[in-house]
Amino acid sequence: MQALFEPGAGFVRPELAVRYAIADALYYHGAAHIVENAVVTNISTVRVDGNSSTENFLHVVDTADGNTYRARGVVVTAGPWASKLLPELDRHMTVTRQIQAWWFKPRYPGTSPSPGWYLDRAKDEIPIYGIPADPFSKHPDLLKIALHGCDV
């Protein structure tokens, strides 16, 4: 059995990352149009002039409610449905079921918060990893523990 400890490792708080990405777009690019909870039916790319520079292309996003959006950049957060919107990526994407669980962190006097960890078990056993409790989340006492890299 082997273990890995990386003191500089971390995890992403998705909601906070999205907020910062929006703030970054507004600050550095002057504008951002955020569309939430829209059912996207198609994403395509069109050239805006004869130049083949990537700066001369726009992404066109069609939604189920009949709206069409054009943008220089698009963030796709479709999860396992991403390959339906972007079929050219289908051969690079494999959807798997990842088993995870949440445990309450121990409350023993003198204990410190658990770090992130990865446990590489025996050759034919699936590795396990853990992520520490996030004190800023809605559930600050829950640790995440999951199997790593398997399709169960």
N, C-alpha and C positions, 0 to 999 in steps of 0.2 A: 504494500500500500504506500502511495506517495501523496504528499500534500503540497500545495503551493500557497505561499503567503506573499502578497504584493502590497506593501504598505501604501503605495501611491495610487492603488486602484480605486475605482469609484463606481457610481451608478448614475443614471440620468433620471431626474424627476420630470416625466413627460409634460405635465401641465406647465411647469415653470419653463421648460425648454421652448415650448410653443410660444409662451408670452414673450420670452426674450427674442425669438426669431421674428415675431411681429414687430417688436420695438426696433430691432435691427433694420428690418426692411423700411420702416418709417424714417428712421434716423439717416441711414446711408443712401437710401434710394428715393426719399421724399414722398413716397406713396406706397400704399399696399391696400389691396381690396381683398378682404377676407370673406369667403363664402363658406358657411358651415351647414351641415346637415342637408347637403344637396346631393341628389342621386345623379352621378355623372354617367352619361351614356356613351360618350366618345371623347377621345383626346387625339388631336392631330396636330401637325406642324405645317405652317405655310411660310413661303418666302415672301418678304414684303417688297423686294426689288430684285434686280438681276444679279446682285453681288452674292457670292456663296459664303460670305463671312457669317459666323454664327450670330453675330449681332443683327443680322437682317432676317431673322426667322422669328415667328411668333407661334406660340402654342394656342390652339383653339380648343376650348372646353365646352361641350354641349351637355346640358342637364335635362332631366326628365320633365321639368316644368317648362321647357321651351326656351330657356335662356341660353345665350352663347357668350362666353367670356374669351377675351384675347389677352395674352400676357407673355412677357419674355421668359418667365419662369413659372413652373407649376410644381407644387408639392403634392404627391399622391400618397394618401394614407388609407388605401383600400384593403390593406391586410391580404388575406388569401385570395381576394378578388382582383388584385393588381394585375395579374396576367390576362384577365379578361379585358381590361382597359388598355394594357400595353402588351399585346400578344408577342411582340418581338423579344420580350424578356422572359417569356414562358419557359424556354429551355434552361434558363438560369435560376428559376425559382422552383423550390420544392416545399410544399406545405406539409408540415408534420404536426402531430399532436404532442405538445410538451406538457408533461405532468409536473405540477408544482403544488406546493402546500404552504400555508402560512401558520407559523407558530408564535405564541406569545413569548416574548423574551423573558428569560428567568429574572426574578426579582430577589436576588440574594444580596445581603449587605456586602459592600466592598467590591462588587463585580463591575467591570467596565463594559461598555457596549461591544457587541460582537463585531469583528471585522468581516469584510467579504472573504469568502474562502472557496476553494475548489479541491475536491478529493478525487484523485484518480485511483480507483479501486483495482481489484484483480483484473487480469487481462480480458476476461469474458464478462465482466460486470460493468454496468453503465456508470460513468462518473457522476458525482453529485456536487452541486455548488450551493452556496448560501449568500444572501445579501442582507446586510444589517437592517435593523429597524430604522425607519426614516422619521426623525423627530418632528418634521414639518408636514407629515402626511395626515390624512384623516384618521389613520390608525397607527399612531406612533409606537405602539408596543408589539407590532407584528414583524417577525423575521420571515423572509422568503427562503424556502429550500426547494430545490428542483433537481430533476434528472437532467443531465447535459448531453445534447447531441444525439438524441434517439428519436425514433419514430415509433411510438407505442400505439 
